[in-house]
Amino acid sequence: MKFWFSKAAALAAMSLWLLAGCTGNAGGSGSAGSAASSPSTPTSASSPSNPASASNLSAESGPKLKVVATFYPMVEFSKQVGGAYAEVIGLIPPGVEPHDWEPSAKDMIQLKEADVFVYNGMVEGWAEKALNSVPNEKRTVVEASKGIELMQGLPEEEEEEGHAHHESSEESIMDPHVWLDPALAQKEVASIQAAFEKADPAHKEAYKKNAEAYITQLKQLDESFRTELKQVKRKEFVTQHAAFGYLAKQYGLTQIPIAGLSPEQEPSPEKMADIVNFAKEKQVRTIFFETLVDPKVANTIAKEIGAKTDVLNPIEGLTEEDKQKNLDYIGIMKNNLASMKKALNE
């Protein structure tokens, strides 16, 4: 176990002991003080994506389900399901790449006090140890990707050491990026819905209504991808890291990643040469990069083959620009679709 983890657990235990006299788990209410103190805390206000959530704003005031979610897709899906009945707190701040993020003592306290903890799985290599360090018998835990048929990482990715994803000598690294496939995102939303209903059965019908409304939008998004990518001229696309395997498989495309499952992984010179040769052979005219990682490698390859670059967003966190444009998961996915359609028809 890393030093950070034992230190964070010790600090969390001390903080909980000091706070025991004046605060505690609200049992579904969520402390307004703890929410306000977190810079990454989303509010429980509805998103434009979900009219059902908006309708719940007229619901009676009262204790809310305190939900702690890890990174942006989990936060957004939780907000869409919870509507006005849930206070959703995001652990990983906006603009931070989640693959190698680690919780602080303050984050451990949030986790301890949560009624529901939502995580994707595999991205959050720290989650299981963190949950065991701050036990809470009343807390409902949902691993949103559980039950989804996962894809394996590429061979060169499995050799990477020190990666944040689960790995062992007997087990291949699995690709965690299921949220980038709108069809699989629906399954993650359904898992979150089930967890909310278990933790707060009094508002079961509201959670069901909210989830159904959002899943309807995800189905429409899925159909847009299916229809608009069906007749593209080329099927291969080059992207900064291997985040789009599920999306590619769903819509009959081939992802050519520069790096592996970790966006910080540097490709070998041999891998760079292979990508350049492939791009030249296939006359690739766009190299995709992403928002939270330095695009220097993508820029290098694009310059080498005389191509341009464009954003293909893995939606691992919102940037300031995303927030200024009022973009959410569905909005960014629509932008991804437009970029892919353009590049694949060049």
N, C-alpha and C positions, 0 to 999 in steps of 0.2 A: 504494500500500500504506500502511496506517495506521501511525502512529508506534509504536503499541503492538506491532505485529507485528515490526518490525525490532528493537525493544528486547528483546522476548521471545526472538527468535531469537538475538540476541547473547548474552544472559544464559544461554540454554540451552546454547549452544556452549561458553561459558566453564565452566559447571557440569559439562558432560560431560567436558571436558578435565581438570578438577580431580579428577573421580571416576574417571578412567580407570585409575588405579593400583590402586584397591581394589574397584571394582564394574564391572559391564558387563551387557550383555544376556545373560540366562540361557539364551537359546535355547529358550524354552518353559517355563522353570522359574518365572520371575517372582520378583523380589526381595522377600523378606518385609519387608525394611526399607522399601522404597519404598511397599509397600502400607500398612504401619502408619502411615507419615507423612502419608498423605492423609486428611483429615477426611471426604471423600466416598467413600472406598473401601468398596464392599460386599464382604462375605466370599464365599467360594465355597460356603458352606453352602446346602443346598437350601431352596427356598421351599415352603410348604404347597401351592402350586398344582400341583407336579409330583412325583408319587410316584416316577417313574422316577429323577429326580435324587436323591431320598432314598435309593433303593436303592443308588446309586453311592457313598454315604458309606462303605461297607465296602470300597471299592476300595483297592488297595495304595497306600501313600504313595509319593511320588516327584515328579519335576518336573511342574509344572502349566503349562498354556498360559497365557501372560500376555496377557489381553485388556483393551484400553482401549476403553471405549464412551463416547459423548458424554452423552446425557441419559437420563432415567429409562426410557422404553420400550425403548431400545436396551440399557440395562444389564439390565433385567429379562429381555428375550428372550435375551440372551447368557447370563445365569445359568441360565436354564431349559435351554438347549441344552448348556451346558458341564458342569453338574452338579459332581461332585467332581473333574473333570479340568481345570477352568479356574479361574484367579484373575481375577475380573472387577473392573476399576477404573473407577469413574464419574468423568469429568472435571468435569461441572457439578454443584456441590453440591446436596443436597436443598433444596427451597424456593426455588431461584433460577430465574427465568424464562429459558429458554434462547435465545430469539430474538436477543438482543443480547449474550449472554455472549461473552467473548473469553479465550483461553488465556493463562496466565502462563508465566514461564520454567520453573517447576516442572512445569506441565502439558506443556510441550514436551519435557521430559526423559522423562516418562511415555510420551509418544507415540513418542519415539525408541526406547525400550526395548521397545515392545510387539511381541508375536508376531502379534497380530491387532488391527486397529483397526476398530471398528464405528461407523458413523454413519448417520443417516437419509437425509441429503441435503437441500439447500435451507435447512433450519433453520440449519445450520452453515456460514455463508458463508465462514468462515475456514479450513475444512478442507483444501482443495487447496493453498493457500499454506503452511499449516503442515506438511503432509506433505512438500512439496518442500524446506522449510527444514531438516528433520531426516530425511534419507534413511536408509532401512534396507532393503537388498535382500531380506532374509529376512522382512520384515513383510508379512502378508496384509491387504489392505484390502477391506472390504465396505461398499458403499453400499446399505443395506437396501431402499431404495425403487426401486433401479434395475430396470428391466424392468416396472414397474407403470405402467399407463396413468394419467397424471396429469391433474388438472383445472386449468384456468386460473383465475387470480384474477379478481375482479370488476374492471370498468373503472376504478372510482375507486381500487382498490388498486394498479393498475399505475402510477398517477401518483405514488405515494408515493416520496419521495426518502430516501436514507440508510437504507434497510431492510436487514436482515441477510440476506434471501433473495437468491438469484442473480437478477440482472436486467440487461438491456441495452436499448439503444434499438431493437434488432431482434427482441427476444424478450420474450414476455409472462411475467409472474411466474407460476410454477406453485405450486399449493397443496401444501405438504409434509405435511399432517396425515393421512397414509394409515394411521397406527397406530390411529386412532380407528374404523376400520372393521374389525371382527373378521375378515372374510373376507380383507381385504388384509393384516392383521397376520399371517395364516398364511403369506403369501408372504414377508414380511420374515423370519419365523422360518426358513423354508426357505433363504433366502439366507445367513443367519447359519450355519445348519447346514453348508452347502456350504463356507463359508470355514473353519470349524473343522476339517472333514474334510481340507481341503487343507493346512492348517497342521500338523495333528497326525493323520496317517493311522493311527497305531497305535491310536487310540481312536475310530476311525470308527464302529464299531458302537454304542458308548455314545452318541455324539452323535446318531446316527440314532434310537436308542431314546428318548432324551430329547426330541428334536424331535417325534417322532411322538406321544408322550404329551401334550405341550403343545399341539400342533396339534389333537388330539382335544378338548381343553378349549376351544380357540378355536372349533372347529366347533359345540360345544354352546352356546357363548355366542352365536354367529351365529344359531343356530336359535332361541334364546330371544328375541333382538331381532326376528327375522323373524315369529315367532308372536305375540308380545305387542304388537307395533306394527301388526299387520295390520288390526285392526278399530277403531283409535282414531277418535274423533269428528272431530278436526281434523288436518291434515297440516302446518301451518305452525308453526314455533317461533322465538322471538326469543332470540338469544344474544349474548353480549358481543363476541366476535370470530369471524371466519369460519373456525373450526376444524373444523366438523362437516359440511362439504360432502360428503365421501366417505360418511360414515355416512348422511346424509340421502338421497343418491342410492341407496345400497344398499337402503334400506328404504322407498323411495317417499315421502319427506318433503321439505319445503321449509325450508331454513335461511334466516332473515332476520337477518343479522348487523348489529349496531350499528356495529362497527368492521371493518377489513379483516383481512388475514392476520396483521398484527402486532397483538398485544393492547394495545400501548401507543398505537396510532393513535387520535387523537381524531376523532370524527365531526364533520362540518360542521353548522352550524345547520340547513341545508336537509335534510341526511340525518337529523338528529334529528327534525325535523318530519315527514318522511316515515314514519319508524318509528312515531312517536306516532299518526299518522293511520291507518297500516296496523293497528296494534294495536287501535285503537278500532273500526275497521271490522270486523275479524275477531273482536272480543271476546276478545282474548288476555288471559288472567288470570294468567300467570306470565312474568316476564322472567328469563332465565337469566344468571347471572354465573359467574365462575370463581375458583379459589382463590388464584392467585399474582398477581393484578392487582387494583388498587383498583376496587371495584364502584360508584363514585359515579355513573357514567353510567347503568348499569343501574338504580340506585336512583332516579335522577332520572326516567327514563322510567316506571318502575313507579309512582312517586308521581303523575305526571301523568295516568296512565290508571286509577289506582285498582287496580293489580294488585299481586301479591306477587312476591317474588324467591325463587329457588332456585338451587342449585349444579348446573352441568353442567360436569364436570371434563375439561379437555383432556389431562390426565395428562402434562403437560410436566415435572412434578417432584412429589415427595411432600412434603406439609406435615408438621409435627410431629404434628398431629392424625391424619393418615393413618397415620403410623408407630405411634402409640400404639394405634390400632385394628387394627394388623397388616394393613392393607389393601395389596393389590398390584394389578397391572394388572387382573386379572379381577374382583377385588372392587370396584374403583372403577367399572369398566364396568357391573357389575350395579347399582351405585348410580345410575349415569347412566340405565340402562334404567328403573329404578323411578321416577326423577324425570320422565323424558320421558313415560312411560305415564300418570302422574298428571296432568301438565300438559296432555297432548293429549286427555284425556278430560273436562276441566273444561267 
